Amino acid sequence: MTTPPSPFIETGPATAILPAREQNLSPITVIGTPDIRNTFDALCIQQALNSRAAPGVTDLVLNPDAHCGYGAPIGCVLVSPTHIYPGPVGVDIKCSMSLLQTNIDADVLRGEGGMKLRRNIINAILDRVPTGAGRGQRSVTKSRHVNIQLGKQIAVFGASEQVCTQLGIPPEWAQRCEDAHHPGFDGTTDALATRLDNLLQAGVLTNFEDKVGQLGSYGGGNHFGEAEAVHIRPGMESIAQTFGLQNDKIAFLSHCGSRGFGYQLANNQFKKLQSLFDKWSTPLPAGDKQLVYAPLGTPEADRYIDDMSLGANFATINHLLINALVLEAFQQILPGTQGSLVYFISHNIARQEPLGNKGLAWVHRKGATRAFPAGHPQLAHTPFAATGHPILLPGNPQAGSSVMVATEGAEKSAYSVNHGAGRVKGRKAAIREFNQKEIDQSFQDADILTNCRQYPKDEAPAAYKNFNEVLKSVESANLAQEVARLNARFVIKDSDKADD
């Protein structure tokens, strides 16, 4: 059986291009070693080509973690100066990573001696931070209650000092956020307040109190919390110090998004735009209803930007509240624990950014992470102006996760890198093929505790790409370099169901 020819044209050890279907369009930028490019299946490539040919799209990037999604691949970057696309943001608006650094020595949680401590910390966290798709503050005993009035403030103002103070979140953590606040389409909070009121009055946002009650929770699927031992890479100590990383200390890595609130906003937008495409007989890009769009400056685009911002502000506080509750749990079990936020960064968002001589454009990152190097104008007046900001990349609990920093070469990928390892096996296939006992034994062998009686088979490490090869792709393409590796000591996930 002959192997079909590769559609990629190699341009470097970890870069390639994928020619667009139309000769007048620039090719797709592909980041990945040959081994990584072999993980891009036919549907992923088809979705990339469809997205590149969509109206107003000027650039498309496939990152090493790319795999098929809805409309656009997960792990792609779509650039447009004229159109906004909900699909290349996704239904979990501002799904993100955050990292909390503590002063706990990593040795304290290692081996048999630290097993009881780890179990007690897991339980203390679960008393405060619920997991599971439908669970919220009412399902745990030590969370923070958020009423409707405060919920509205959160959606409109994000991580303002007033919001943070009411929730017991250190206000200075807002300075460690990629975006502490997302404004409305016109750059104001008034637009968001008006939009939120209209959505509530129209009954679009149902069960708003329940949605607000999910603040400070992980949800299900691939969302998680992990206690990590920090290992700073030799030669990167100065950058690590700027980031706030501490070698051989425990940090806590979180992955979650805007929960049911963001999903409701995104799902409503998809339905509205799809109905308008039908009403106006507007052709869908490649016939795919997941690639609906709105030209910038139209009421449809304004409404989408407002809704995305509402969901993004919610996601920001969700993360910051989780980190405050996790720190509180560590302090309960290990009095004297101190903690500070390293960074909070999104991988499901669209942002208007300057792209060199191309000017301003909307950069849609779907399963992709912002990567601004030292000296980038958008880092001016931040703690990271001279170094570049932290990039938080989850791998899997057994291979570890990574903190990276962008290099000047990131310009070739629209200042973006991957958002993690990326799936190499679908959920149904993983559930069908993997052996539960072998998965659970592998965690015991690695001395990694979990809150799960049985670790979700579709979240097993083997369901994800080779993380070291993914990182090799990023570094070989000169997009970013590793600052620290994070090795899991325990993992918290939805133990009932893994459904992203």
C-alpha positions in Angstrom: 0.0 0.0 0.0 1.5 3.3 -1.1 1.6 6.3 1.3 -0.2 9.4 -0.2 2.2 12.3 -0.9 2.4 14.9 1.9 0.5 18.1 1.2 3.1 20.1 3.1 6.1 21.9 1.6 8.9 21.9 4.1 10.6 25.2 4.8 12.7 24.4 7.8 13.4 21.7 10.5 10.0 22.4 12.1 8.2 24.6 9.6 6.3 24.1 6.4 3.6 25.6 4.3 0.3 24.2 3.1 -0.7 25.7 -0.2 -4.2 27.2 -0.3 -6.7 25.8 -2.8 -6.9 29.2 -4.5 -3.7 30.4 -6.2 -4.3 34.0 -5.2 -4.2 33.2 -1.5 -1.0 33.0 0.6 -0.3 29.5 2.0 -1.0 28.3 5.5 1.9 28.5 7.9 2.6 25.1 9.5 4.6 24.6 12.7 5.8 21.1 13.4 8.5 18.6 12.8 7.8 15.8 10.2 6.7 13.5 13.0 4.2 16.1 14.3 2.9 16.9 10.8 2.1 13.2 10.4 -0.4 13.7 13.2 -2.5 16.1 11.2 -5.3 13.9 9.7 -7.2 14.6 6.5 -10.1 16.3 8.3 -7.8 18.7 10.2 -6.1 19.6 6.9 -9.5 20.1 5.2 -10.7 22.4 7.9 -7.5 24.4 7.7 -8.0 24.8 3.9 -11.6 25.7 4.4 -10.7 28.4 7.0 -8.0 29.9 4.9 -10.4 30.4 2.0 -13.1 32.0 4.2 -14.0 35.7 3.5 -11.6 38.3 4.9 -9.0 35.8 6.1 -5.4 36.9 5.4 -3.4 34.4 7.4 -3.8 30.9 8.9 -1.4 29.1 11.1 -1.5 25.4 12.1 0.3 24.8 15.4 1.9 21.4 16.5 -1.1 20.5 18.6 -3.6 20.9 15.7 -6.4 18.4 15.3 -9.9 18.6 13.9 -12.5 20.8 15.6 -15.7 22.4 14.6 -15.2 24.4 11.5 -11.7 25.5 12.1 -9.1 23.1 13.6 -8.3 23.2 17.3 -4.7 24.5 17.4 -5.0 27.1 14.7 -4.7 30.9 14.4 -6.9 32.8 12.0 -6.2 36.4 11.1 -8.7 38.8 9.6 -8.7 42.6 9.6 -12.3 42.8 8.3 -14.3 39.9 9.8 -15.0 38.3 13.1 -15.4 34.5 13.3 -17.1 32.7 16.3 -15.9 29.2 15.2 -12.1 30.0 15.6 -12.9 31.1 19.1 -15.1 28.2 20.1 -17.9 27.5 22.5 -15.8 27.7 25.6 -15.0 31.4 25.4 -11.6 32.3 26.9 -10.7 28.7 27.9 -7.4 29.5 29.6 -4.4 28.4 31.7 -3.2 30.0 35.0 -0.3 29.2 37.3 -0.1 29.9 41.0 3.4 29.7 42.6 3.7 28.8 46.2 6.6 28.7 48.7 6.1 25.0 49.5 9.2 22.8 49.0 8.6 20.2 46.3 10.1 17.5 48.5 7.3 17.9 51.0 4.8 16.3 48.6 7.1 13.6 47.2 6.9 9.9 47.8 5.1 8.0 50.5 5.9 10.7 53.1 4.0 13.3 51.2 1.1 11.1 50.1 -1.1 11.8 53.1 -0.4 15.6 52.7 -1.3 15.4 49.0 -4.6 13.6 49.7 -5.5 16.1 52.4 -4.8 19.0 50.0 -6.8 17.4 47.3 -9.8 17.1 49.7 -9.3 20.7 50.9 -9.4 21.9 47.3 -12.5 19.9 46.5 -14.2 21.4 49.5 -13.9 24.7 47.7 -13.6 24.1 44.0 -16.2 21.8 42.4 -15.5 19.6 39.3 -18.1 18.3 36.8 -20.1 19.8 34.0 -23.2 20.7 36.0 -21.7 21.5 39.4 -21.2 24.9 41.0 -20.8 26.6 44.4 -23.8 24.9 46.0 -22.2 21.5 45.6 -19.2 22.4 47.9 -19.0 23.7 51.4 -16.3 26.3 51.3 -16.7 28.2 48.0 -17.5 31.9 47.6 -21.1 32.7 47.0 -21.7 35.0 44.0 -25.1 36.6 43.7 -26.7 38.0 40.6 -25.7 41.6 41.2 -22.0 40.6 41.7 -22.3 38.2 38.7 -23.3 41.2 36.5 -20.3 43.2 37.7 -18.0 40.3 36.9 -19.3 39.9 33.3 -19.1 43.7 32.7 -15.9 44.7 34.6 -13.8 41.6 34.7 -11.0 41.7 37.2 -11.6 45.2 38.5 -10.3 46.1 42.0 -13.8 46.2 43.3 -14.7 42.8 42.0 -11.5 41.2 43.2 -11.9 42.7 46.7 -15.4 41.4 47.0 -14.3 37.8 46.2 -11.1 37.8 48.3 -8.9 37.8 45.2 -5.6 39.8 45.6 -6.2 42.8 43.3 -2.6 42.8 42.2 -3.2 39.5 40.4 -5.0 41.5 37.7 -1.5 42.8 36.6 -0.6 39.2 35.9 -3.4 38.6 33.5 -3.1 38.5 29.7 -6.3 40.7 29.8 -7.8 41.6 33.1 -10.8 43.2 31.4 -12.4 42.9 27.9 -14.5 45.9 26.9 -17.4 46.1 24.5 -17.3 46.5 20.8 -16.8 50.2 21.1 -14.1 50.0 23.9 -16.5 50.8 26.7 -18.1 48.9 29.6 -21.4 50.7 28.9 -21.8 48.6 25.8 -21.3 45.4 27.8 -23.8 46.5 30.5 -26.4 47.3 27.9 -25.8 44.1 26.0 -26.1 42.0 29.2 -29.3 43.7 30.3 -30.8 43.0 26.8 -29.8 39.4 26.9 -31.4 38.9 30.3 -34.6 40.7 29.4 -34.9 38.8 26.2 -34.5 35.5 28.0 -31.4 34.5 26.1 -29.4 34.0 29.2 -31.5 31.4 31.1 -30.8 30.4 34.7 -28.3 33.3 35.1 -28.1 32.7 38.8 -27.1 29.1 38.3 -24.5 30.1 35.7 -23.0 32.7 38.0 -23.0 29.9 40.7 -20.4 28.1 38.5 -17.8 30.7 39.2 -14.8 29.1 40.9 -15.3 25.7 39.3 -13.5 23.5 36.8 -16.2 21.8 34.8 -15.5 18.6 32.9 -13.6 17.3 29.9 -9.9 18.2 29.7 -10.2 20.8 32.4 -8.0 20.2 35.4 -6.0 21.4 38.4 -2.5 20.1 39.0 0.1 20.6 41.7 3.5 20.9 40.0 7.1 20.7 41.0 8.9 23.5 39.3 12.2 22.8 37.5 13.8 25.9 36.0 15.9 25.3 32.9 19.6 26.1 33.4 20.4 29.5 31.9 16.8 30.7 32.3 17.0 31.8 35.9 16.7 35.5 35.2 13.6 35.2 33.2 12.1 32.7 35.7 12.7 35.3 38.4 10.8 38.0 36.4 8.0 35.4 36.0 7.9 34.7 39.7 8.8 31.0 39.3 10.7 29.3 42.2 12.8 26.3 41.5 12.0 23.1 43.4 8.8 24.7 44.8 5.2 23.7 44.3 3.1 25.6 41.8 -0.6 25.0 40.8 -1.6 24.8 37.2 -5.3 25.3 36.2 -7.1 24.7 32.9 -10.8 25.9 32.5 -12.9 28.5 30.9 -16.2 30.4 31.0 -18.3 27.3 32.0 -22.0 27.3 31.1 -22.2 31.1 30.9 -19.7 31.2 28.0 -21.2 28.2 26.3 -24.7 29.8 26.4 -23.4 33.0 24.9 -21.4 31.3 22.1 -24.1 28.8 21.3 -26.7 31.6 20.9 -24.3 33.5 18.6 -23.9 30.4 16.4 -27.6 29.9 16.1 -28.3 33.6 15.4 -25.7 33.9 12.7 -26.6 30.6 11.1 -30.2 31.7 10.9 -29.2 35.0 9.3 -27.1 33.2 6.7 -30.2 31.1 5.9 -32.4 34.2 5.8 -30.1 36.1 3.5 -29.1 33.1 1.5 -25.4 34.0 2.2 -23.0 31.2 1.1 -21.3 29.4 3.9 -17.5 29.0 3.6 -17.0 25.5 2.2 -20.6 24.9 3.1 -19.7 24.6 6.8 -22.2 26.2 9.2 -19.5 26.3 11.9 -17.6 28.9 9.8 -20.3 31.6 10.0 -18.9 35.2 10.3 -19.8 38.8 10.6 -18.1 41.7 8.8 -16.7 44.2 11.3 -18.7 47.3 11.9 -22.0 45.5 11.4 -24.5 45.1 14.3 -23.9 41.3 14.1 -20.2 41.8 14.7 -20.8 44.3 17.5 -23.1 41.8 19.3 -20.6 39.0 18.9 -17.7 41.0 20.3 -19.9 42.1 23.2 -20.9 38.5 24.0 -17.3 37.2 23.6 -16.2 39.9 26.1 -18.9 39.1 28.6 -17.8 35.4 28.5 -14.1 36.3 28.6 -14.6 38.5 31.7 -16.4 35.7 33.4 -13.6 33.2 32.5 -11.0 35.6 34.0 -12.7 35.8 37.4 -13.4 32.0 37.3 -9.6 31.4 37.1 -8.7 34.0 39.6 -11.3 32.8 42.1 -10.1 29.2 41.7 -6.5 30.3 42.4 -7.6 32.2 45.5 -9.6 29.1 46.8 -6.7 26.7 46.0 -4.3 28.9 47.9 -6.7 28.9 50.8 -6.8 25.1 50.7 -3.0 24.8 50.8 -2.9 27.2 53.7 -5.5 25.1 55.6 -3.3 22.0 55.3 0.1 23.7 55.4 -0.2 26.9 57.5 2.2 29.6 56.4 1.9 28.8 52.7 2.3 31.9 50.6 1.2 32.1 46.9 1.3 34.5 44.0 -0.1 34.4 40.5 2.5 33.8 37.8 0.2 34.4 34.8 -3.2 33.8 33.4 -3.4 33.4 29.6 -6.2 32.4 27.2 -6.2 30.0 24.2 -9.8 30.5 23.0 -10.2 34.2 22.1 -10.1 36.8 19.4 -8.1 40.0 20.0 -7.4 43.0 17.9 -3.6 43.2 17.6 -0.9 45.0 15.6 0.8 42.6 13.2 3.9 44.4 12.1 3.5 46.1 8.7 0.2 44.4 8.2 -1.5 46.8 10.7 -4.3 46.0 13.0 -6.2 42.7 12.6 -8.4 40.4 14.6 -6.3 37.4 15.7 -8.5 34.4 16.4 -6.7 31.8 18.6 -8.6 28.6 18.8 -6.6 26.2 21.0 -3.7 28.6 20.4 -1.7 30.8 22.9 -0.5 34.4 22.6 3.3 34.7 22.3 4.6 38.2 22.6 8.4 38.4 22.9 10.4 41.0 24.8 9.9 44.5 23.5 6.5 43.9 21.9 4.5 47.1 22.1 1.5 45.4 23.8 3.7 44.4 26.7 4.7 48.0 27.4 4.0 49.0 31.1 3.6 45.3 32.1 6.0 43.3 34.3 7.1 41.4 31.2 8.1 44.2 28.8 11.8 43.3 28.9 11.4 39.5 28.8 8.2 38.5 27.1 5.3 37.1 29.0 4.9 33.6 30.5 3.4 31.0 28.1 1.7 28.2 29.9 1.6 24.9 27.9 0.0 21.8 29.5 1.3 18.5 28.2 0.0 15.6 30.3 0.5 14.7 33.9 3.1 12.1 33.3 5.2 14.0 30.6 4.9 17.3 32.4 3.8 20.8 31.4 5.9 23.8 30.3 6.4 27.4 30.9 7.9 29.1 27.8 8.8 32.6 26.6 8.4 33.9 23.1 11.3 34.8 20.8 11.4 37.2 17.9 10.6 34.3 15.5 7.1 34.2 16.8 6.2 36.9 14.3 5.9 34.2 11.7 3.0 32.6 13.6 1.1 35.8 14.2 2.7 35.9 17.7 1.1 32.6 18.7 2.1 29.1 19.8 0.2 25.9 20.6 -2.0 25.6 23.6 -0.7 22.2 24.8 0.0 18.8 23.4 -3.1 18.3 21.4 -5.2 15.2 21.0 -3.8 12.3 18.8 -6.7 9.9 19.6 -10.4 10.8 19.7 -12.4 10.3 22.9 -14.5 7.4 21.7 -11.5 5.6 20.4 -9.6 6.1 23.6 -12.5 4.8 25.7 -12.8 1.8 23.4 -9.1 0.9 23.1 -7.3 1.9 26.3 -7.0 -0.4 29.3 -8.3 1.1 32.6 -6.1 -0.9 34.9 -3.0 0.0 32.9 -3.9 3.7 33.0 -4.4 3.7 36.8 -1.3 1.7 37.4 0.8 4.2 35.3 -0.3 7.0 37.7 0.7 4.9 40.7 4.1 4.1 39.1 4.7 7.8 38.4 3.7 8.7 42.1 0.9 11.0 40.9 -2.2 11.1 42.9 -5.6 11.9 41.5 -9.1 12.6 42.8 -10.5 9.9 40.5 -11.3 6.4 41.4 -10.6 5.6 37.8 -8.7 8.1 35.7 -10.9 9.0 32.6 -9.8 6.8 29.8 -10.3 9.6 27.2 -8.0 11.8 29.1 -5.2 9.3 29.5 -1.7 10.6 28.5 -1.6 8.3 25.5 -4.6 10.2 24.0 -2.3 13.2 23.5 0.6 13.9 21.2 4.2 13.4 22.3 4.8 16.5 24.3 8.5 16.6 23.9 8.1 16.5 20.1 5.6 19.3 20.4 8.0 21.4 22.4 10.8 20.5 20.0 8.7 21.9 17.2 8.1 25.2 19.0 11.8 25.7 19.8 13.1 24.5 16.4 10.8 26.9 14.7 12.2 29.7 16.8 8.8 30.6 18.3 9.6 30.2 22.0 12.0 28.6 24.4 11.4 26.7 27.6 11.9 28.4 30.9 10.7 25.7 33.2 9.2 22.2 33.2 6.4 21.4 35.6 6.0 17.8 36.9 2.7 16.8 38.4 2.4 15.6 42.0 -1.4 15.4 42.0 -4.2 15.9 39.5 -7.8 17.1 40.0 -10.3 16.3 37.3 -14.0 15.6 36.8 -14.1 12.1 38.1 -17.6 11.4 36.9 -17.4 12.2 33.2 -14.9 13.4 30.7 -16.9 15.3 28.1 -15.3 18.4 26.6 
